[in-house]
Amino acid sequence: MTNKLTKSIDKKVSGVCGGLAEYFGIDPTLVRVGYFALTFLTSWFPGLIIYLLLALTMPKNHSKELIEGK
């Protein structure tokens, strides 16, 4: 099975950080904290734009939703 970059169903806002964590095989909390730190250190604007672009372009992971019945 190939590992595709998709939004996670383990989400806090839109599933972007959870999806990145699943893709790279790391803890979602680490991705969320790291993303927040990066966004904070770059004066918010670039991080928010990148997050919005990812939220709009990343596809949903429908295979897990079918398994869990959502």
KELOBA-925287 format. One record per residue (C-alpha): residue in three letters; y, x negated, z negated. Coordinates in pm, whole numbers, padded with zeros to 5 digits, always signed. Layout:
BEGIN
alaYXZ
...
END
This chain:
BEGIN
met+00000+00000+00000
thr+00345-00130+00085
asn+00623-00128-00169
lys+00922+00066-00035
leu+01267+00084-00189
thr+01313+00444-00299
lys+01490+00628-00579
ser+01290+00657-00897
ile+01197+00977-01071
asp+01262+00779-01393
lys+01635+00826-01361
lys+01944+00839-01577
val+02203+00919-01309
ser+02054+00924-00960
gly+01750+00694-00977
val+01902+00389-00807
cys+01848+00137-01088
gly+01503+00278-01164
gly+01411+00247-00797
leu+01532-00112-00783
ala+01328-00189-01096
glu+01013-00035-00945
tyr+01066-00227-00621
phe+01102-00563-00796
gly+00844-00483-01068
ile+01072-00527-01369
asp+01183-00313-01662
pro+01435-00042-01561
thr+01639-00104-01877
leu+01698-00465-01773
val+01820-00352-01431
arg+02052-00092-01584
val+02200-00338-01835
gly+02236-00608-01570
tyr+02397-00368-01325
phe+02639-00245-01590
ala+02732-00603-01686
leu+02785-00699-01321
thr+02995-00388-01260
phe+03202-00450-01573
leu+03261-00816-01484
thr+03375-00730-01129
ser+03642-00482-01241
trp+03427-00169-01184
phe+03531-00097-00825
pro+03275-00304-00626
gly+02989-00195-00850
leu+03076+00173-00822
ile+03104+00154-00442
ile+02766-00023-00415
tyr+02604+00231-00649
leu+02744+00525-00452
leu+02627+00376-00122
leu+02278+00319-00262
ala+02268+00668-00413
leu+02353+00819-00076
thr+02126+00602+00140
met+01811+00542-00068
pro+01540+00799+00005
lys+01368+00992-00273
asn+01015+00896-00369
his+00833+01219-00286
ser+00481+01087-00345
lys+00529+01060-00722
glu+00694+01402-00740
leu+00388+01560-00573
ile+00154+01390-00817
glu+00352+01500-01124
gly+00413+01850-00989
lys+00794+01836-00976
END
